[in-house]
Amino acid sequence: FGGKKLLILGGDYVGPEYQKQLPSHNLQVTWKSGFENLGHVGESLKNFDLIVIILRQISHTLLRETVAAAEKQNAKLFYSKKRGISGLLSELKTFFQV
């Protein structure tokens, strides 16, 4: 994946594993719970190559907050129906055409 920098929001059941396992696939990962607010991360969405929203386990408030901030900063959003590591990797391979 060439060191792509991802912000992953949601998928709390698996969340911490994203930061442990995805770097071995040459991804830089920041993960936030789907039930927190964006906080200071919301100010720098454009610094990520992709904002991944795990559609399972994310609050509607965080989703609205993220979409608005991403539009304002021209950040790329990707909505994932998968939350497991292998499913997410498969979707990312398709997205990045790797």
C-alpha positions as a Markdown table, in Angstrom:
| # | Residue | x | y | z |
|---|---|---|---|---|
| 1 | Phe | 0.0 | 0.0 | 0.0 |
| 2 | Gly | 3.0 | 2.3 | -0.1 |
| 3 | Gly | 2.7 | 3.7 | 3.4 |
| 4 | Lys | -0.8 | 5.2 | 2.8 |
| 5 | Lys | -2.0 | 7.1 | 5.8 |
| 6 | Leu | -5.5 | 6.1 | 7.0 |
| 7 | Leu | -7.9 | 7.3 | 9.6 |
| 8 | Ile | -10.3 | 4.6 | 10.5 |
| 9 | Leu | -13.5 | 5.5 | 12.4 |
| 10 | Gly | -15.8 | 2.9 | 14.0 |
| 11 | Gly | -15.6 | -0.9 | 14.1 |
| 12 | Asp | -15.0 | -0.7 | 17.8 |
| 13 | Tyr | -15.2 | -4.5 | 18.2 |
| 14 | Val | -12.1 | -4.8 | 16.1 |
| 15 | Gly | -10.7 | -1.3 | 16.3 |
| 16 | Pro | -7.4 | -1.7 | 18.2 |
| 17 | Glu | -6.5 | -4.5 | 16.0 |
| 18 | Tyr | -6.4 | -2.2 | 13.0 |
| 19 | Gln | -3.5 | -0.3 | 14.5 |
| 20 | Lys | -1.7 | -3.6 | 15.4 |
| 21 | Gln | -2.1 | -5.5 | 12.1 |
| 22 | Leu | -2.5 | -3.1 | 9.2 |
| 23 | Pro | 1.0 | -1.6 | 9.5 |
| 24 | Ser | 2.4 | -5.0 | 8.4 |
| 25 | His | 0.7 | -4.2 | 5.1 |
| 26 | Asn | 2.5 | -0.9 | 4.8 |
| 27 | Leu | -0.4 | 1.2 | 6.0 |
| 28 | Gln | -0.1 | 4.0 | 8.6 |
| 29 | Val | -3.2 | 3.7 | 10.7 |
| 30 | Thr | -4.9 | 6.0 | 13.2 |
| 31 | Trp | -8.1 | 4.5 | 14.7 |
| 32 | Lys | -10.8 | 6.3 | 16.6 |
| 33 | Ser | -13.9 | 4.8 | 18.3 |
| 34 | Gly | -17.1 | 5.3 | 16.5 |
| 35 | Phe | -18.6 | 6.7 | 19.6 |
| 36 | Glu | -16.2 | 9.5 | 20.3 |
| 37 | Asn | -16.1 | 12.9 | 18.6 |
| 38 | Leu | -13.5 | 13.8 | 16.1 |
| 39 | Gly | -11.7 | 16.2 | 18.4 |
| 40 | His | -8.4 | 17.6 | 17.1 |
| 41 | Val | -8.2 | 14.9 | 14.4 |
| 42 | Gly | -11.1 | 16.6 | 12.6 |
| 43 | Glu | -9.0 | 19.6 | 11.9 |
| 44 | Ser | -6.5 | 17.7 | 9.8 |
| 45 | Leu | -8.5 | 15.2 | 7.8 |
| 46 | Lys | -6.8 | 16.3 | 4.6 |
| 47 | Asn | -3.5 | 14.9 | 6.0 |
| 48 | Phe | -4.8 | 11.4 | 5.6 |
| 49 | Asp | -4.8 | 9.6 | 2.2 |
| 50 | Leu | -8.2 | 8.1 | 3.1 |
| 51 | Ile | -10.8 | 8.4 | 5.9 |
| 52 | Val | -12.3 | 4.9 | 6.3 |
| 53 | Ile | -15.7 | 4.8 | 7.9 |
| 54 | Ile | -16.6 | 1.4 | 9.3 |
| 55 | Leu | -20.4 | 1.4 | 8.9 |
| 56 | Arg | -20.9 | -1.0 | 11.8 |
| 57 | Gln | -20.4 | 0.6 | 15.2 |
| 58 | Ile | -20.3 | 4.3 | 14.4 |
| 59 | Ser | -22.7 | 6.9 | 15.8 |
| 60 | His | -24.8 | 9.0 | 13.5 |
| 61 | Thr | -23.3 | 12.1 | 15.2 |
| 62 | Leu | -19.7 | 11.1 | 14.4 |
| 63 | Leu | -20.8 | 10.2 | 10.9 |
| 64 | Arg | -22.4 | 13.6 | 10.2 |
| 65 | Glu | -19.4 | 15.4 | 11.9 |
| 66 | Thr | -16.9 | 13.5 | 9.7 |
| 67 | Val | -18.7 | 14.0 | 6.4 |
| 68 | Ala | -19.1 | 17.7 | 7.0 |
| 69 | Ala | -15.4 | 18.1 | 8.0 |
| 70 | Ala | -14.2 | 16.0 | 5.0 |
| 71 | Glu | -16.2 | 18.0 | 2.5 |
| 72 | Lys | -14.9 | 21.2 | 3.9 |
| 73 | Gln | -11.3 | 19.9 | 3.7 |
| 74 | Asn | -11.7 | 18.0 | 0.4 |
| 75 | Ala | -10.7 | 14.8 | 2.2 |
| 76 | Lys | -11.4 | 11.4 | 0.7 |
| 77 | Leu | -14.0 | 9.2 | 2.4 |
| 78 | Phe | -14.5 | 5.5 | 2.0 |
| 79 | Tyr | -17.4 | 3.7 | 3.5 |
| 80 | Ser | -16.7 | 0.1 | 4.5 |
| 81 | Lys | -19.4 | -2.5 | 5.1 |
| 82 | Lys | -16.6 | -4.8 | 6.4 |
| 83 | Arg | -15.0 | -4.4 | 9.8 |
| 84 | Gly | -12.7 | -7.5 | 10.0 |
| 85 | Ile | -9.1 | -7.1 | 9.0 |
| 86 | Ser | -9.2 | -9.4 | 6.0 |
| 87 | Gly | -12.4 | -7.9 | 4.7 |
| 88 | Leu | -11.2 | -4.4 | 5.1 |
| 89 | Leu | -7.9 | -5.2 | 3.4 |
| 90 | Ser | -9.8 | -6.7 | 0.5 |
| 91 | Glu | -11.8 | -3.5 | 0.1 |
| 92 | Leu | -8.7 | -1.3 | 0.4 |
| 93 | Lys | -6.9 | -3.3 | -2.3 |
| 94 | Thr | -9.8 | -2.7 | -4.6 |
| 95 | Phe | -10.0 | 1.0 | -3.7 |
| 96 | Phe | -6.3 | 1.6 | -4.2 |
| 97 | Gln | -6.1 | -0.8 | -7.1 |
| 98 | Val | -3.2 | -2.7 | -5.5 |
